[in-house]
């Protein structure tokens, strides 16, 4: 399966570094249009030809017109498009109306949707899933089953080794704050703390579920 990340230069490099460890992954940087809004955008034919080879496209393009033109040109050529950078519910609805496009609130909130190609990707990247190994009440190892695309789950997993199981979920949620989350910067008129809290809760829940399974 081939994953292509496309960006206008500001975001996406951490996702590329993480995803390429599991899948054939390519990173494409496009030049952002000079104007915030343009009636017509010239999409480079070579770039489009490269993007058409993807099974899944992750776009971190911030320019809304460029994002829309890319989705319009490519949605019928690829299996799925994940829009990591979008602005406004109306724009999100417009993009998702193509059917095989999703605009997650946070990239660490991706879960299976029934599409085999999408689900194969999400089996490795999306809402965090971990397995915790303990000796008594101490964590000796954390295995990351599903990692957030930016790599934050692996960061938290490494930091949790040696922690006490009683406070583990809370500490995992707090520790994610030390891994700079860029999701709020890819939204317009959103609450930074809300996005950070969402990521913290996902990781807190992942470690709590891992402990619950361990007890069973």
Helices and strands as residue ranges (DSSP letters): E 2-7, H 13-19, E 24-29, H 45-51, E 56-59, H 64-74, E 80-83, H 89-96, E 101-102, G 107-109, H 116-122, E 129-135, E 138-146, H 152-160, G 165-167, H 168-175, G 176-178, G 183-186, H 192-215
